[in-house]
Amino acid sequence: MNPIIKEITAHQINKGLPPFKVGDGVRVHTKVREGDKERIQIFSGVVIARKGHGIHESFTVRRISYGEGVERVFPVNSPNIEKVEIESESENMRARMYYLRTRTGKAAMAVKKKRFEEEVAAPAAAPAPVAAQVAAAAPAAPVAPANPAATAS
C-alpha cells in the first residue's frame, strides 16, 4: 500500500477489537440510529469470511434466523461497531467457510472448538501379567448368535 495512504488512514483503524478469525462464533454490537434515537443491536453468528486489509477490511457473519440463513457484512473499522464478543472459537483450517451456506440445523454449527481435557493417568491397580492371568483364569461364557433365525435356515 502507498505509504501516504497508510499514514492518512492509520488513525481511522479500530484497534479495540479482539483477535477473532474465520469460524469463530461472535456477537457483533452495532449502533442503530432510528430517527433521533440511537440504540445497540446485537447480531450473533459464525464468521464465514474475512476480506481486505487496513481500513478496507471487512468480515461476514452468518446465522440461521427462523429457518432462513442470514448474512451480514461488517466493516472492521466502522465507527458503528461498538464491540465484538467472541462466543466460541473454532479450529478450522480454511480462509472462507462458504460451505456453511448449504448446511442447515446442527450441520451448520459443525465448526465448534473441540475442547480436550487433560486426562490424569490413574495408577494401575495390578501389573499387566497378573491382569492377564485373571483374564485367562475366568471361564469364557458361550456367545449366543445375534440372530437365531438366520442360523436356523
C-alpha positions as CSV (number, residue, x, y, z in Angstrom):
1,M,0.0,0.0,0.0
2,N,1.1,3.5,-0.7
3,P,2.8,4.9,2.5
4,I,1.0,8.2,2.2
5,I,-2.4,6.5,2.2
6,K,-1.3,4.2,5.0
7,E,-0.3,7.3,7.1
8,I,-3.6,9.1,6.4
9,T,-5.8,6.1,7.3
10,A,-3.7,4.9,10.3
11,H,-5.8,6.9,12.8
12,Q,-9.0,5.5,11.5
13,I,-8.2,1.9,12.2
14,N,-10.1,0.4,15.1
15,K,-7.7,-1.3,17.4
16,G,-10.2,-2.1,20.2
17,L,-11.5,-5.3,18.6
18,P,-10.4,-8.8,19.9
19,P,-8.4,-11.0,17.5
20,F,-11.2,-13.2,16.0
21,K,-10.8,-15.5,13.0
22,V,-12.9,-17.3,10.5
23,G,-15.1,-20.0,12.1
24,D,-15.4,-18.2,15.4
25,G,-18.9,-17.6,16.9
26,V,-19.2,-13.9,17.5
27,R,-21.7,-11.3,18.8
28,V,-21.4,-8.0,17.0
29,H,-22.8,-5.0,18.8
30,T,-23.7,-2.3,16.3
31,K,-25.1,1.2,16.7
32,V,-28.5,1.6,15.1
33,R,-30.0,5.1,14.5
34,E,-33.8,5.4,14.3
35,G,-34.8,9.0,13.9
36,D,-33.1,10.9,16.7
37,K,-32.6,7.9,18.9
38,E,-29.6,5.6,19.0
39,R,-29.5,2.0,20.3
40,I,-27.2,-1.0,20.3
41,Q,-28.3,-4.1,18.3
42,I,-26.6,-7.4,18.6
43,F,-26.1,-9.7,15.6
44,S,-24.6,-13.1,16.6
45,G,-23.4,-15.9,14.3
46,V,-20.4,-17.6,12.8
47,V,-17.7,-15.6,10.9
48,I,-17.5,-17.2,7.5
49,A,-15.1,-14.8,5.8
50,R,-12.6,-12.0,6.4
51,K,-11.5,-9.9,3.5
52,G,-9.4,-6.9,2.7
53,H,-6.7,-5.2,4.8
54,G,-6.1,-2.0,6.5
55,I,-9.0,0.4,6.6
56,H,-10.9,-1.6,3.9
57,E,-11.1,-4.9,5.9
58,S,-14.5,-6.5,6.4
59,F,-15.9,-9.7,7.8
60,T,-19.1,-11.7,7.1
61,V,-21.2,-13.2,9.9
62,R,-23.8,-15.8,9.2
63,R,-26.7,-17.1,11.3
64,I,-29.9,-19.1,10.9
65,S,-32.9,-17.0,11.7
66,Y,-36.4,-18.6,11.7
67,G,-35.1,-21.3,9.3
68,E,-33.6,-18.9,6.9
69,G,-29.8,-18.1,6.5
70,V,-29.0,-14.5,7.2
71,E,-25.6,-13.0,6.4
72,R,-24.3,-9.5,7.2
73,V,-21.0,-7.9,6.1
74,F,-19.4,-5.6,8.7
75,P,-16.5,-3.3,8.1
76,V,-13.9,-4.0,10.8
77,N,-13.1,-0.3,11.2
78,S,-16.6,1.1,11.1
79,P,-17.5,3.6,13.9
80,N,-20.9,1.9,14.1
81,I,-19.4,-1.2,15.6
82,E,-19.5,-0.8,19.3
83,K,-17.7,-4.1,20.2
84,V,-17.3,-7.7,19.1
85,E,-17.6,-10.5,21.6
86,I,-16.2,-14.0,20.9
87,E,-18.7,-16.6,21.9
88,S,-16.8,-19.7,20.7
89,E,-13.6,-20.5,19.0
90,S,-13.0,-23.0,16.2
91,E,-10.1,-24.9,14.9
92,N,-10.9,-24.8,11.2
93,M,-8.2,-24.7,8.6
94,R,-10.0,-22.6,6.0
95,A,-9.9,-19.0,5.0
96,R,-13.5,-18.9,3.9
97,M,-16.4,-21.1,5.1
98,Y,-18.9,-20.6,2.3
99,Y,-19.8,-24.3,2.5
100,L,-21.9,-23.5,5.6
101,R,-24.4,-21.9,3.2
102,T,-25.5,-25.3,2.1
103,R,-25.9,-26.7,5.6
104,T,-28.9,-26.4,8.0
105,G,-29.5,-27.4,11.5
106,K,-26.8,-29.0,13.6
107,A,-24.6,-29.4,10.5
108,A,-24.4,-25.7,10.1
109,M,-22.9,-25.5,13.6
110,A,-20.2,-28.0,12.8
111,V,-17.3,-25.6,13.5
112,K,-17.2,-25.7,17.2
113,K,-13.9,-25.9,19.1
114,K,-13.1,-29.3,20.3
115,R,-12.3,-28.9,24.0
116,F,-9.9,-31.5,25.2
117,E,-9.5,-32.1,28.9
118,E,-6.2,-33.4,30.2
119,E,-6.6,-36.9,31.2
120,V,-4.9,-37.7,34.5
121,A,-3.3,-41.1,34.3
122,A,-4.5,-43.2,37.2
123,P,-2.0,-45.7,38.7
124,A,-2.7,-49.3,37.5
125,A,-4.3,-51.5,40.2
126,A,-2.4,-54.6,39.2
127,P,0.6,-55.2,37.0
128,A,-0.1,-56.4,33.4
129,P,1.0,-60.1,34.0
130,V,-1.4,-60.5,36.9
131,A,-4.3,-59.0,35.0
132,A,-3.6,-61.3,32.1
133,Q,-3.6,-64.3,34.4
134,V,-7.0,-63.2,35.9
135,A,-8.5,-62.8,32.4
136,A,-7.2,-66.3,31.4
137,A,-8.5,-68.0,34.5
138,A,-12.0,-66.7,34.1
139,P,-14.3,-69.1,32.3
140,A,-15.4,-67.9,28.9
141,A,-19.2,-67.5,28.6
142,P,-20.8,-69.1,25.5
143,V,-21.7,-66.5,22.9
144,A,-25.2,-66.7,21.5
145,P,-25.8,-65.9,17.9
146,A,-27.1,-62.4,17.2
147,N,-30.0,-63.6,15.0
148,P,-31.1,-67.2,15.8
149,A,-33.5,-67.2,12.8
150,A,-30.5,-66.6,10.5
151,T,-28.6,-69.7,11.8
152,A,-31.7,-72.0,11.6
153,S,-32.0,-71.8,7.8
